[in-house]
Each structure stands twice: as C-alpha cells, then as structure tokens.
Amino acid sequence: MSEIKMSLADARRRAKLTQKEAAARIGISVDTLGNYERGKKFPDIPRLKRIEAVYGVTYNQLIFLPEDYGLTVTE
C-alpha cells in the first residue's frame, strides 16, 4: 500500500494549523515556513523531525515542492 503524498502546505492544513500556529510549534518564523512551503528553502534534519511531529506525518509523505510547481495557467 502506498503512502499519501502531500505538499508541506497540505500537511499543515490537514493538521488544521495556520502558518503562524505551525511556525510557533515548529520553532521557526512564519517567513521561514513560507519559504519551505514555496520550495525556496528546505528544512534541516532537526527541523524536519519537528515538522513530522507537529503535522503528524513522515518525511516520505511530504513533497517539498510548491503546490503550483510546473503549472502554468493559460486562457
């Protein structure tokens, strides 16, 4: 059985946390969390372990790319 894959932002929302709440529980700034969610920066191992604990997910479930990665909107 395969695990559900989700973006970091999806994992946060599934945990029913705002960016501000999640950042406080993880011990980082809201700006840092935003950068993680947009794929501009990536957490180190200790922070990743904290994210796993706060969100109730494993590293293998996370996709460290922004939700709109590679998508372009055309009309």
N, CA, C and O atoms as a Tripos MOL2 file, in Angstrom:
@<TRIPOS>MOLECULE
protein
  300   299    75     0     0
PROTEIN
NO_CHARGES

@<TRIPOS>ATOM
      1 N           0.8450   -1.1770    0.0000 N.3       1 MET1
      2 CA          0.0000    0.0000    0.0000 C.3       1 MET1
      3 C           0.8910    1.2410    0.0000 C.2       1 MET1
      4 O           1.8290    1.3230    0.7930 O.2       1 MET1
      5 N           0.6150    2.1970   -0.8660 N.am      2 SER2
      6 CA          1.4380    3.3950   -0.9490 C.3       2 SER2
      7 C           0.9250    4.4670    0.0080 C.2       2 SER2
      8 O          -0.2630    4.5290    0.3250 O.2       2 SER2
      9 N           1.8490    5.3040    0.4580 N.am      3 GLU3
     10 CA          1.5010    6.3890    1.3650 C.3       3 GLU3
     11 C           0.9590    7.5670    0.5750 C.2       3 GLU3
     12 O           1.3040    7.7590   -0.5910 O.2       3 GLU3
     13 N           0.1170    8.3440    1.2120 N.am      4 ILE4
     14 CA         -0.4090    9.5620    0.6040 C.3       4 ILE4
     15 C           0.7190   10.5810    0.5520 C.2       4 ILE4
     16 O           1.3970   10.8130    1.5540 O.2       4 ILE4
     17 N           0.9220   11.1860   -0.6060 N.am      5 LYS5
     18 CA          1.9320   12.2300   -0.7670 C.3       5 LYS5
     19 C           1.2280   13.5810   -0.7260 C.2       5 LYS5
     20 O           0.1480   13.7460   -1.2920 O.2       5 LYS5
     21 N           1.8470   14.5400   -0.0570 N.am      6 MET6
     22 CA          1.2420   15.8650    0.0450 C.3       6 MET6
     23 C           2.3290   16.9280    0.1720 C.2       6 MET6
     24 O           3.4460   16.6660    0.6190 O.2       6 MET6
     25 N           1.9600   18.1160   -0.2340 N.am      7 SER7
     26 CA          2.8780   19.2380   -0.0840 C.3       7 SER7
     27 C           2.9560   19.6120    1.3960 C.2       7 SER7
     28 O           2.1200   19.1970    2.1990 O.2       7 SER7
     29 N           3.9440   20.3790    1.7320 N.am      8 LEU8
     30 CA          4.1020   20.8360    3.1020 C.3       8 LEU8
     31 C           2.8920   21.6720    3.5300 C.2       8 LEU8
     32 O           2.4260   21.5540    4.6630 O.2       8 LEU8
     33 N           2.3850   22.5130    2.6290 N.am      9 ALA9
     34 CA          1.2060   23.3270    2.9360 C.3       9 ALA9
     35 C          -0.0160   22.4420    3.1650 C.2       9 ALA9
     36 O          -0.8050   22.7050    4.0730 O.2       9 ALA9
     37 N          -0.1830   21.3960    2.3540 N.am     10 ASP10
     38 CA         -1.2980   20.4650    2.5560 C.3      10 ASP10
     39 C          -1.1920   19.7770    3.9110 C.2      10 ASP10
     40 O          -2.1910   19.6300    4.6150 O.2      10 ASP10
     41 N           0.0000   19.3600    4.2760 N.am     11 ALA11
     42 CA          0.2020   18.6960    5.5670 C.3      11 ALA11
     43 C          -0.1630   19.6380    6.7080 C.2      11 ALA11
     44 O          -0.7730   19.2210    7.6930 O.2      11 ALA11
     45 N           0.2120   20.9110    6.5740 N.am     12 ARG12
     46 CA         -0.1250   21.9010    7.6040 C.3      12 ARG12
     47 C          -1.6330   22.0740    7.7030 C.2      12 ARG12
     48 O          -2.1910   22.1020    8.7990 O.2      12 ARG12
     49 N          -2.2880   22.1910    6.5540 N.am     13 ARG13
     50 CA         -3.7450   22.3570    6.5610 C.3      13 ARG13
     51 C          -4.4510   21.1210    7.1150 C.2      13 ARG13
     52 O          -5.4490   21.2470    7.8240 O.2      13 ARG13
     53 N          -3.9480   19.9360    6.8020 N.am     14 ARG14
     54 CA         -4.5310   18.7000    7.3500 C.3      14 ARG14
     55 C          -4.4040   18.6640    8.8700 C.2      14 ARG14
     56 O          -5.2490   18.0930    9.5600 O.2      14 ARG14
     57 N          -3.3340   19.2830    9.3860 N.am     15 ALA15
     58 CA         -3.1490   19.3780   10.8320 C.3      15 ALA15
     59 C          -3.9900   20.5120   11.4260 C.2      15 ALA15
     60 O          -3.9680   20.7450   12.6340 O.2      15 ALA15
     61 N          -4.7290   21.2120   10.5630 N.am     16 LYS16
     62 CA         -5.6190   22.3180   10.9630 C.3      16 LYS16
     63 C          -4.8580   23.4390   11.6740 C.2      16 LYS16
     64 O          -5.2710   23.9380   12.7200 O.2      16 LYS16
     65 N          -3.7260   23.8150   11.0630 N.am     17 LEU17
     66 CA         -2.8990   24.8770   11.6180 C.3      17 LEU17
     67 C          -2.7360   26.0020   10.6030 C.2      17 LEU17
     68 O          -2.6330   25.7620    9.4000 O.2      17 LEU17
     69 N          -2.7140   27.2220   11.1020 N.am     18 THR18
     70 CA         -2.3450   28.3520   10.2610 C.3      18 THR18
     71 C          -0.8230   28.3640   10.1520 C.2      18 THR18
     72 O          -0.1410   27.6520   10.8890 O.2      18 THR18
     73 N          -0.2950   29.1650    9.2390 N.am     19 GLN19
     74 CA          1.1620   29.2790    9.1530 C.3      19 GLN19
     75 C           1.7330   29.8030   10.4690 C.2      19 GLN19
     76 O           2.7800   29.3410   10.9240 O.2      19 GLN19
     77 N           1.0510   30.7580   11.0720 N.am     20 LYS20
     78 CA          1.5360   31.3410   12.3190 C.3      20 LYS20
     79 C           1.5690   30.3040   13.4400 C.2      20 LYS20
     80 O           2.5450   30.2270   14.1860 O.2      20 LYS20
     81 N           0.5010   29.5020   13.5630 N.am     21 GLU21
     82 CA          0.4520   28.4620   14.5940 C.3      21 GLU21
     83 C           1.5210   27.3960   14.3550 C.2      21 GLU21
     84 O           2.2230   26.9870   15.2800 O.2      21 GLU21
     85 N           1.6340   26.9540   13.1050 N.am     22 ALA22
     86 CA          2.6040   25.9070   12.7710 C.3      22 ALA22
     87 C           4.0270   26.3900   13.0220 C.2      22 ALA22
     88 O           4.8370   25.6710   13.6080 O.2      22 ALA22
     89 N           4.3290   27.5990   12.5830 N.am     23 ALA23
     90 CA          5.6750   28.1450   12.7700 C.3      23 ALA23
     91 C           6.0320   28.2070   14.2530 C.2      23 ALA23
     92 O           7.1510   27.8710   14.6390 O.2      23 ALA23
     93 N           5.0810   28.6360   15.0860 N.am     24 ALA24
     94 CA          5.3360   28.7180   16.5300 C.3      24 ALA24
     95 C           5.6010   27.3390   17.1170 C.2      24 ALA24
     96 O           6.5030   27.1810   17.9400 O.2      24 ALA24
     97 N           4.8290   26.3430   16.7080 N.am     25 ARG25
     98 CA          5.0160   24.9840   17.2370 C.3      25 ARG25
     99 C           6.3210   24.3520   16.7590 C.2      25 ARG25
    100 O           6.9490   23.5820   17.4850 O.2      25 ARG25
    101 N           6.7220   24.6840   15.5320 N.am     26 ILE26
    102 CA          7.9580   24.1350   14.9730 C.3      26 ILE26
    103 C           9.1700   24.8710   15.5420 C.2      26 ILE26
    104 O          10.2540   24.2990   15.6570 O.2      26 ILE26
    105 N           8.9780   26.1540   15.8990 N.am     27 GLY27
    106 CA         10.0720   26.9570   16.4460 C.3      27 GLY27
    107 C          10.8200   27.7410   15.3800 C.2      27 GLY27
    108 O          12.0230   27.9740   15.4940 O.2      27 GLY27
    109 N          10.0850   28.1500   14.3290 N.am     28 ILE28
    110 CA         10.6680   28.9440   13.2430 C.3      28 ILE28
    111 C           9.7710   30.1520   12.9870 C.2      28 ILE28
    112 O           8.6720   30.2490   13.5330 O.2      28 ILE28
    113 N          10.2470   31.0610   12.1590 N.am     29 SER29
    114 CA          9.4310   32.2270   11.8230 C.3      29 SER29
    115 C           8.4060   31.8600   10.7470 C.2      29 SER29
    116 O           8.5570   30.8670   10.0360 O.2      29 SER29
    117 N           7.3790   32.6690   10.6490 N.am     30 VAL30
    118 CA          6.3650   32.4820    9.6130 C.3      30 VAL30
    119 C           7.0050   32.6200    8.2330 C.2      30 VAL30
    120 O           6.6490   31.8920    7.3060 O.2      30 VAL30
    121 N           7.9450   33.5490    8.0950 N.am     31 ASP31
    122 CA          8.6390   33.7290    6.8110 C.3      31 ASP31
    123 C           9.4180   32.4720    6.4250 C.2      31 ASP31
    124 O           9.4170   32.0750    5.2600 O.2      31 ASP31
    125 N          10.0740   31.8530    7.3880 N.am     32 THR32
    126 CA         10.8240   30.6250    7.1010 C.3      32 THR32
    127 C           9.8760   29.5210    6.6580 C.2      32 THR32
    128 O          10.1500   28.8190    5.6850 O.2      32 THR32
    129 N           8.7610   29.3640    7.3690 N.am     33 LEU33
    130 CA          7.7900   28.3440    6.9880 C.3      33 LEU33
    131 C           7.2530   28.6130    5.5890 C.2      33 LEU33
    132 O           7.1000   27.6890    4.7910 O.2      33 LEU33
    133 N           6.9670   29.8700    5.2920 N.am     34 GLY34
    134 CA          6.5060   30.2320    3.9530 C.3      34 GLY34
    135 C           7.5230   29.8680    2.8860 C.2      34 GLY34
    136 O           7.1570   29.3930    1.8110 O.2      34 GLY34
    137 N           8.7930   30.0890    3.1780 N.am     35 ASN35
    138 CA          9.8510   29.7200    2.2330 C.3      35 ASN35
    139 C           9.9210   28.2050    2.0420 C.2      35 ASN35
    140 O          10.1510   27.7350    0.9280 O.2      35 ASN35
    141 N           9.7260   27.4440    3.1060 N.am     36 TYR36
    142 CA          9.6830   25.9840    2.9870 C.3      36 TYR36
    143 C           8.5070   25.5710    2.0960 C.2      36 TYR36
    144 O           8.6560   24.7290    1.2110 O.2      36 TYR36
    145 N           7.3410   26.1700    2.3400 N.am     37 GLU37
    146 CA          6.1430   25.7950    1.5910 C.3      37 GLU37
    147 C           6.2480   26.1720    0.1100 C.2      37 GLU37
    148 O           5.6840   25.4870   -0.7440 O.2      37 GLU37
    149 N           6.9560   27.2420   -0.1940 N.am     38 ARG38
    150 CA          7.1320   27.6570   -1.5910 C.3      38 ARG38
    151 C           8.3260   26.9880   -2.2690 C.2      38 ARG38
    152 O           8.5700   27.2040   -3.4560 O.2      38 ARG38
    153 N           9.0610   26.1860   -1.5230 N.am     39 GLY39
    154 CA         10.2050   25.4860   -2.0920 C.3      39 GLY39
    155 C          11.4130   26.3760   -2.3050 C.2      39 GLY39
    156 O          12.3060   26.0290   -3.0780 O.2      39 GLY39
    157 N          11.4580   27.5230   -1.6290 N.am     40 LYS40
    158 CA         12.5980   28.4190   -1.7600 C.3      40 LYS40
    159 C          13.7380   28.0210   -0.8290 C.2      40 LYS40
    160 O          14.9060   28.2860   -1.1130 O.2      40 LYS40
    161 N          13.3880   27.3880    0.2760 N.am     41 LYS41
    162 CA         14.3650   26.8750    1.2370 C.3      41 LYS41
    163 C          13.8620   25.5230    1.7310 C.2      41 LYS41
    164 O          12.6920   25.1820    1.5610 O.2      41 LYS41
    165 N          14.7620   24.7610    2.3450 N.am     42 PHE42
    166 CA         14.4100   23.4320    2.8260 C.3      42 PHE42
    167 C          14.8700   23.2660    4.2650 C.2      42 PHE42
    168 O          15.9360   23.7610    4.6310 O.2      42 PHE42
    169 N          14.0840   22.5780    5.0860 N.am     43 PRO43
    170 CA         14.4530   22.4300    6.4970 C.3      43 PRO43
    171 C          15.6220   21.4790    6.6870 C.2      43 PRO43
    172 O          15.8160   20.5360    5.9200 O.2      43 PRO43
    173 N          16.3990   21.7550    7.7390 N.am     44 ASP44
    174 CA         17.4550   20.8120    8.1070 C.3      44 ASP44
    175 C          16.8100   19.6390    8.8600 C.2      44 ASP44
    176 O          15.6110   19.6730    9.1360 O.2      44 ASP44
    177 N          17.5730   18.6310    9.1870 N.am     45 ILE45
    178 CA         17.0250   17.4100    9.7840 C.3      45 ILE45
    179 C          16.3100   17.6720   11.1200 C.2      45 ILE45
    180 O          15.1950   17.1820   11.3020 O.2      45 ILE45
    181 N          16.9020   18.4220   12.0570 N.am     46 PRO46
    182 CA         16.1670   18.6600   13.3070 C.3      46 PRO46
    183 C          14.8120   19.3560   13.0850 C.2      46 PRO46
    184 O          13.8220   19.0130   13.7320 O.2      46 PRO46
    185 N          14.7770   20.3230   12.1760 N.am     47 ARG47
    186 CA         13.5020   20.9930   11.8950 C.3      47 ARG47
    187 C          12.5320   20.0630   11.1840 C.2      47 ARG47
    188 O          11.3270   20.0970   11.4360 O.2      47 ARG47
    189 N          13.0570   19.2420   10.3050 N.am     48 LEU48
    190 CA         12.2150   18.2770    9.6050 C.3      48 LEU48
    191 C          11.5620   17.3180   10.6020 C.2      48 LEU48
    192 O          10.3810   16.9960   10.4760 O.2      48 LEU48
    193 N          12.3300   16.8650   11.5860 N.am     49 LYS49
    194 CA         11.7830   15.9870   12.6200 C.3      49 LYS49
    195 C          10.6820   16.6940   13.4090 C.2      49 LYS49
    196 O           9.6860   16.0780   13.7870 O.2      49 LYS49
    197 N          10.8680   17.9780   13.6530 N.am     50 ARG50
    198 CA          9.8520   18.7590   14.3720 C.3      50 ARG50
    199 C           8.5980   18.9050   13.5120 C.2      50 ARG50
    200 O           7.4830   18.8040   14.0250 O.2      50 ARG50
    201 N           8.7660   19.1400   12.2160 N.am     51 ILE51
    202 CA          7.6200   19.2330   11.3000 C.3      51 ILE51
    203 C           6.8450   17.9190   11.2970 C.2      51 ILE51
    204 O           5.6150   17.9190   11.3530 O.2      51 ILE51
    205 N           7.5630   16.8040   11.2330 N.am     52 GLU52
    206 CA          6.9070   15.4960   11.2680 C.3      52 GLU52
    207 C           6.0510   15.3550   12.5270 C.2      52 GLU52
    208 O           4.9070   14.9040   12.4590 O.2      52 GLU52
    209 N           6.6060   15.7420   13.6720 N.am     53 ALA53
    210 CA          5.8920   15.6120   14.9390 C.3      53 ALA53
    211 C           4.6800   16.5420   15.0120 C.2      53 ALA53
    212 O           3.6040   16.1340   15.4490 O.2      53 ALA53
    213 N           4.8590   17.7820   14.5840 N.am     54 VAL54
    214 CA          3.7740   18.7640   14.6650 C.3      54 VAL54
    215 C           2.6470   18.4250   13.6920 C.2      54 VAL54
    216 O           1.4730   18.5510   14.0400 O.2      54 VAL54
    217 N           2.9890   18.0000   12.4830 N.am     55 TYR55
    218 CA          1.9760   17.7220   11.4660 C.3      55 TYR55
    219 C           1.4600   16.2850   11.5170 C.2      55 TYR55
    220 O           0.4340   15.9760   10.9100 O.2      55 TYR55
    221 N           2.1520   15.4120   12.2290 N.am     56 GLY56
    222 CA          1.7260   14.0170   12.3000 C.3      56 GLY56
    223 C           1.9080   13.2730   10.9870 C.2      56 GLY56
    224 O           1.0690   12.4600   10.6010 O.2      56 GLY56
    225 N           3.0140   13.5590   10.3050 N.am     57 VAL57
    226 CA          3.3290   12.9180    9.0260 C.3      57 VAL57
    227 C           4.7640   12.4000    9.0610 C.2      57 VAL57
    228 O           5.5130   12.6850    9.9940 O.2      57 VAL57
    229 N           5.1360   11.6410    8.0410 N.am     58 THR58
    230 CA          6.5160   11.2080    7.8970 C.3      58 THR58
    231 C           7.1410   11.9430    6.7200 C.2      58 THR58
    232 O           6.4450   12.4700    5.8520 O.2      58 THR58
    233 N           8.4600   11.9660    6.7110 N.am     59 TYR59
    234 CA          9.1830   12.6020    5.6070 C.3      59 TYR59
    235 C           8.7620   12.0100    4.2630 C.2      59 TYR59
    236 O           8.6430   12.7350    3.2750 O.2      59 TYR59
    237 N           8.5400   10.7090    4.2260 N.am     60 ASN60
    238 CA          8.1680   10.0360    2.9820 C.3      60 ASN60
    239 C           6.8200   10.4860    2.4420 C.2      60 ASN60
    240 O           6.5410   10.3080    1.2560 O.2      60 ASN60
    241 N           5.9950   11.0570    3.2780 N.am     61 GLN61
    242 CA          4.6930   11.5450    2.8350 C.3      61 GLN61
    243 C           4.7710   12.9490    2.2400 C.2      61 GLN61
    244 O           3.8440   13.3850    1.5580 O.2      61 GLN61
    245 N           5.8530   13.6450    2.4890 N.am     62 LEU62
    246 CA          5.9570   15.0460    2.0860 C.3      62 LEU62
    247 C           6.6130   15.2130    0.7250 C.2      62 LEU62
    248 O           7.5410   14.4910    0.3590 O.2      62 LEU62
    249 N           6.1060   16.1760   -0.0010 N.am     63 ILE63
    250 CA          6.6790   16.5820   -1.2730 C.3      63 ILE63
    251 C           7.1430   18.0200   -1.0740 C.2      63 ILE63
    252 O           6.3250   18.9060   -0.8260 O.2      63 ILE63
    253 N           8.4330   18.2550   -1.1780 N.am     64 PHE64
    254 CA          8.9680   19.5900   -0.9360 C.3      64 PHE64
    255 C           9.0240   20.4190   -2.2040 C.2      64 PHE64
    256 O          10.0880   20.8740   -2.6230 O.2      64 PHE64
    257 N           7.8690   20.6060   -2.8030 N.am     65 LEU65
    258 CA          7.7050   21.4780   -3.9580 C.3      65 LEU65
    259 C           6.4690   22.3240   -3.7090 C.2      65 LEU65
    260 O           5.5410   21.8720   -3.0380 O.2      65 LEU65
    261 N           6.4360   23.5290   -4.2280 N.am     66 PRO66
    262 CA          5.2320   24.3330   -4.0680 C.3      66 PRO66
    263 C           4.0560   23.6680   -4.7860 C.2      66 PRO66
    264 O           4.2440   22.9030   -5.7330 O.2      66 PRO66
    265 N           2.8540   23.9680   -4.3240 N.am     67 GLU67
    266 CA          1.6540   23.3490   -4.8820 C.3      67 GLU67
    267 C           1.4890   23.6030   -6.3730 C.2      67 GLU67
    268 O           0.9650   22.7500   -7.0890 O.2      67 GLU67
    269 N           1.9270   24.7570   -6.8470 N.am     68 ASP68
    270 CA          1.7440   25.0950   -8.2590 C.3      68 ASP68
    271 C           2.9940   24.8210   -9.0890 C.2      68 ASP68
    272 O           3.1230   25.3500  -10.1930 O.2      68 ASP68
    273 N           3.9120   24.0080   -8.5820 N.am     69 TYR69
    274 CA          5.1610   23.7270   -9.2690 C.3      69 TYR69
    275 C           4.9190   23.1770  -10.6600 C.2      69 TYR69
    276 O           4.2500   22.1570  -10.8310 O.2      69 TYR69
    277 N           5.4650   23.8550  -11.6430 N.am     70 GLY70
    278 CA          5.3820   23.3700  -13.0130 C.3      70 GLY70
    279 C           4.0680   23.6360  -13.7200 C.2      70 GLY70
    280 O           3.9100   23.2900  -14.8900 O.2      70 GLY70
    281 N           3.1330   24.2390  -13.0280 N.am     71 LEU71
    282 CA          1.8460   24.5070  -13.6650 C.3      71 LEU71
    283 C           1.8030   25.9310  -14.1940 C.2      71 LEU71
    284 O           2.2570   26.8650  -13.5330 O.2      71 LEU71
    285 N           1.2720   26.0810  -15.3540 N.am     72 THR72
    286 CA          1.0640   27.4060  -15.9020 C.3      72 THR72
    287 C          -0.3970   27.5650  -16.2360 C.2      72 THR72
    288 O          -1.0450   26.6270  -16.7000 O.2      72 THR72
    289 N          -0.9030   28.7240  -16.0060 N.am     73 VAL73
    290 CA         -2.3100   29.0000  -16.2780 C.3      73 VAL73
    291 C          -2.3890   29.7330  -17.6090 C.2      73 VAL73
    292 O          -1.7590   30.7750  -17.7910 O.2      73 VAL73
    293 N          -3.1550   29.1930  -18.5250 N.am     74 THR74
    294 CA         -3.3720   29.8470  -19.8030 C.3      74 THR74
    295 C          -4.8700   29.9760  -20.0490 C.2      74 THR74
    296 O          -5.6660   29.1470  -19.6090 O.2      74 THR74
    297 N          -5.2190   31.0050  -20.7410 N.am     75 GLU75
    298 CA         -6.6510   31.2160  -21.0540 C.3      75 GLU75
    299 C          -6.8470   31.2000  -22.5390 C.2      75 GLU75
    300 O          -7.9710   31.3580  -23.0150 O.2      75 GLU75
@<TRIPOS>BOND
     1     1     2 1
     2     2     3 1
     3     3     4 2
     4     3     5 am
     5     5     6 1
     6     6     7 1
     7     7     8 2
     8     7     9 am
     9     9    10 1
    10    10    11 1
    11    11    12 2
    12    11    13 am
    13    13    14 1
    14    14    15 1
    15    15    16 2
    16    15    17 am
    17    17    18 1
    18    18    19 1
    19    19    20 2
    20    19    21 am
    21    21    22 1
    22    22    23 1
    23    23    24 2
    24    23    25 am
    25    25    26 1
    26    26    27 1
    27    27    28 2
    28    27    29 am
    29    29    30 1
    30    30    31 1
    31    31    32 2
    32    31    33 am
    33    33    34 1
    34    34    35 1
    35    35    36 2
    36    35    37 am
    37    37    38 1
    38    38    39 1
    39    39    40 2
    40    39    41 am
    41    41    42 1
    42    42    43 1
    43    43    44 2
    44    43    45 am
    45    45    46 1
    46    46    47 1
    47    47    48 2
    48    47    49 am
    49    49    50 1
    50    50    51 1
    51    51    52 2
    52    51    53 am
    53    53    54 1
    54    54    55 1
    55    55    56 2
    56    55    57 am
    57    57    58 1
    58    58    59 1
    59    59    60 2
    60    59    61 am
    61    61    62 1
    62    62    63 1
    63    63    64 2
    64    63    65 am
    65    65    66 1
    66    66    67 1
    67    67    68 2
    68    67    69 am
    69    69    70 1
    70    70    71 1
    71    71    72 2
    72    71    73 am
    73    73    74 1
    74    74    75 1
    75    75    76 2
    76    75    77 am
    77    77    78 1
    78    78    79 1
    79    79    80 2
    80    79    81 am
    81    81    82 1
    82    82    83 1
    83    83    84 2
    84    83    85 am
    85    85    86 1
    86    86    87 1
    87    87    88 2
    88    87    89 am
    89    89    90 1
    90    90    91 1
    91    91    92 2
    92    91    93 am
    93    93    94 1
    94    94    95 1
    95    95    96 2
    96    95    97 am
    97    97    98 1
    98    98    99 1
    99    99   100 2
   100    99   101 am
   101   101   102 1
   102   102   103 1
   103   103   104 2
   104   103   105 am
   105   105   106 1
   106   106   107 1
   107   107   108 2
   108   107   109 am
   109   109   110 1
   110   110   111 1
   111   111   112 2
   112   111   113 am
   113   113   114 1
   114   114   115 1
   115   115   116 2
   116   115   117 am
   117   117   118 1
   118   118   119 1
   119   119   120 2
   120   119   121 am
   121   121   122 1
   122   122   123 1
   123   123   124 2
   124   123   125 am
   125   125   126 1
   126   126   127 1
   127   127   128 2
   128   127   129 am
   129   129   130 1
   130   130   131 1
   131   131   132 2
   132   131   133 am
   133   133   134 1
   134   134   135 1
   135   135   136 2
   136   135   137 am
   137   137   138 1
   138   138   139 1
   139   139   140 2
   140   139   141 am
   141   141   142 1
   142   142   143 1
   143   143   144 2
   144   143   145 am
   145   145   146 1
   146   146   147 1
   147   147   148 2
   148   147   149 am
   149   149   150 1
   150   150   151 1
   151   151   152 2
   152   151   153 am
   153   153   154 1
   154   154   155 1
   155   155   156 2
   156   155   157 am
   157   157   158 1
   158   158   159 1
   159   159   160 2
   160   159   161 am
   161   161   162 1
   162   162   163 1
   163   163   164 2
   164   163   165 am
   165   165   166 1
   166   166   167 1
   167   167   168 2
   168   167   169 am
   169   169   170 1
   170   170   171 1
   171   171   172 2
   172   171   173 am
   173   173   174 1
   174   174   175 1
   175   175   176 2
   176   175   177 am
   177   177   178 1
   178   178   179 1
   179   179   180 2
   180   179   181 am
   181   181   182 1
   182   182   183 1
   183   183   184 2
   184   183   185 am
   185   185   186 1
   186   186   187 1
   187   187   188 2
   188   187   189 am
   189   189   190 1
   190   190   191 1
   191   191   192 2
   192   191   193 am
   193   193   194 1
   194   194   195 1
   195   195   196 2
   196   195   197 am
   197   197   198 1
   198   198   199 1
   199   199   200 2
   200   199   201 am
   201   201   202 1
   202   202   203 1
   203   203   204 2
   204   203   205 am
   205   205   206 1
   206   206   207 1
   207   207   208 2
   208   207   209 am
   209   209   210 1
   210   210   211 1
   211   211   212 2
   212   211   213 am
   213   213   214 1
   214   214   215 1
   215   215   216 2
   216   215   217 am
   217   217   218 1
   218   218   219 1
   219   219   220 2
   220   219   221 am
   221   221   222 1
   222   222   223 1
   223   223   224 2
   224   223   225 am
   225   225   226 1
   226   226   227 1
   227   227   228 2
   228   227   229 am
   229   229   230 1
   230   230   231 1
   231   231   232 2
   232   231   233 am
   233   233   234 1
   234   234   235 1
   235   235   236 2
   236   235   237 am
   237   237   238 1
   238   238   239 1
   239   239   240 2
   240   239   241 am
   241   241   242 1
   242   242   243 1
   243   243   244 2
   244   243   245 am
   245   245   246 1
   246   246   247 1
   247   247   248 2
   248   247   249 am
   249   249   250 1
   250   250   251 1
   251   251   252 2
   252   251   253 am
   253   253   254 1
   254   254   255 1
   255   255   256 2
   256   255   257 am
   257   257   258 1
   258   258   259 1
   259   259   260 2
   260   259   261 am
   261   261   262 1
   262   262   263 1
   263   263   264 2
   264   263   265 am
   265   265   266 1
   266   266   267 1
   267   267   268 2
   268   267   269 am
   269   269   270 1
   270   270   271 1
   271   271   272 2
   272   271   273 am
   273   273   274 1
   274   274   275 1
   275   275   276 2
   276   275   277 am
   277   277   278 1
   278   278   279 1
   279   279   280 2
   280   279   281 am
   281   281   282 1
   282   282   283 1
   283   283   284 2
   284   283   285 am
   285   285   286 1
   286   286   287 1
   287   287   288 2
   288   287   289 am
   289   289   290 1
   290   290   291 1
   291   291   292 2
   292   291   293 am
   293   293   294 1
   294   294   295 1
   295   295   296 2
   296   295   297 am
   297   297   298 1
   298   298   299 1
   299   299   300 2
@<TRIPOS>SUBSTRUCTURE
     1 MET1         2 RESIDUE 1 A MET
     2 SER2         6 RESIDUE 1 A SER
     3 GLU3        10 RESIDUE 1 A GLU
     4 ILE4        14 RESIDUE 1 A ILE
     5 LYS5        18 RESIDUE 1 A LYS
     6 MET6        22 RESIDUE 1 A MET
     7 SER7        26 RESIDUE 1 A SER
     8 LEU8        30 RESIDUE 1 A LEU
     9 ALA9        34 RESIDUE 1 A ALA
    10 ASP10       38 RESIDUE 1 A ASP
    11 ALA11       42 RESIDUE 1 A ALA
    12 ARG12       46 RESIDUE 1 A ARG
    13 ARG13       50 RESIDUE 1 A ARG
    14 ARG14       54 RESIDUE 1 A ARG
    15 ALA15       58 RESIDUE 1 A ALA
    16 LYS16       62 RESIDUE 1 A LYS
    17 LEU17       66 RESIDUE 1 A LEU
    18 THR18       70 RESIDUE 1 A THR
    19 GLN19       74 RESIDUE 1 A GLN
    20 LYS20       78 RESIDUE 1 A LYS
    21 GLU21       82 RESIDUE 1 A GLU
    22 ALA22       86 RESIDUE 1 A ALA
    23 ALA23       90 RESIDUE 1 A ALA
    24 ALA24       94 RESIDUE 1 A ALA
    25 ARG25       98 RESIDUE 1 A ARG
    26 ILE26      102 RESIDUE 1 A ILE
    27 GLY27      106 RESIDUE 1 A GLY
    28 ILE28      110 RESIDUE 1 A ILE
    29 SER29      114 RESIDUE 1 A SER
    30 VAL30      118 RESIDUE 1 A VAL
    31 ASP31      122 RESIDUE 1 A ASP
    32 THR32      126 RESIDUE 1 A THR
    33 LEU33      130 RESIDUE 1 A LEU
    34 GLY34      134 RESIDUE 1 A GLY
    35 ASN35      138 RESIDUE 1 A ASN
    36 TYR36      142 RESIDUE 1 A TYR
    37 GLU37      146 RESIDUE 1 A GLU
    38 ARG38      150 RESIDUE 1 A ARG
    39 GLY39      154 RESIDUE 1 A GLY
    40 LYS40      158 RESIDUE 1 A LYS
    41 LYS41      162 RESIDUE 1 A LYS
    42 PHE42      166 RESIDUE 1 A PHE
    43 PRO43      170 RESIDUE 1 A PRO
    44 ASP44      174 RESIDUE 1 A ASP
    45 ILE45      178 RESIDUE 1 A ILE
    46 PRO46      182 RESIDUE 1 A PRO
    47 ARG47      186 RESIDUE 1 A ARG
    48 LEU48      190 RESIDUE 1 A LEU
    49 LYS49      194 RESIDUE 1 A LYS
    50 ARG50      198 RESIDUE 1 A ARG
    51 ILE51      202 RESIDUE 1 A ILE
    52 GLU52      206 RESIDUE 1 A GLU
    53 ALA53      210 RESIDUE 1 A ALA
    54 VAL54      214 RESIDUE 1 A VAL
    55 TYR55      218 RESIDUE 1 A TYR
    56 GLY56      222 RESIDUE 1 A GLY
    57 VAL57      226 RESIDUE 1 A VAL
    58 THR58      230 RESIDUE 1 A THR
    59 TYR59      234 RESIDUE 1 A TYR
    60 ASN60      238 RESIDUE 1 A ASN
    61 GLN61      242 RESIDUE 1 A GLN
    62 LEU62      246 RESIDUE 1 A LEU
    63 ILE63      250 RESIDUE 1 A ILE
    64 PHE64      254 RESIDUE 1 A PHE
    65 LEU65      258 RESIDUE 1 A LEU
    66 PRO66      262 RESIDUE 1 A PRO
    67 GLU67      266 RESIDUE 1 A GLU
    68 ASP68      270 RESIDUE 1 A ASP
    69 TYR69      274 RESIDUE 1 A TYR
    70 GLY70      278 RESIDUE 1 A GLY
    71 LEU71      282 RESIDUE 1 A LEU
    72 THR72      286 RESIDUE 1 A THR
    73 VAL73      290 RESIDUE 1 A VAL
    74 THR74      294 RESIDUE 1 A THR
    75 GLU75      298 RESIDUE 1 A GLU
